[in-house]
């Protein structure tokens, strides 16, 4: 039977929301194996697209390329089980959206009846607001001290593409920060954070050192700390969760 996805790399990249370069990286790592047509061009059939879907889901769950390669070497992961995980994640997102819409409804009613929004609802809005970096002049000056011009250009190119993923991490962090950092949920969060940091720094140790210095110096200055998306307690928890994830991976 003819494949429903007889497409080349460019078309598949558009379908799945990735770049052709990303497909090549996955191919070089052995995660996907596109076919070749009579002209030698890469093509993706049903099996290749299913495998790419698995890779993207596992990456979304915080697994590294190396870890996914190990999983594939041990046998093809169960697609149904992966879909169950995705459904669970989407259900959790749906619950957050429903809660946010409920807050908006409550705020509208209170505003209509009293001309203001009650303090409890305002506090709930503050907790629900995605945490993000606010680039104040003081924060920009700090970045100029910690990062070289080349490092700043790298950050400017990568940071916007992962902002939404960081917001999700900060929201999850707020819900588990009072629990031990070495739990399955915390380790998964640590894995996601480690992956984003790797993408942000390009794996460069000097860049990672500069990033650590940026956060440490930011926490030490109250006027800068207010612009950061998490406090020092959250930063330390995230570091502990990443370390716990690394230990668990090493023990496998």
Beta strands, then each sheet from edge to edge (+ up, - down):
strand 1: 7-8
strand 2: 35-36
strand 3: 42-44
sheet 1: 1+ 3- 2+
end
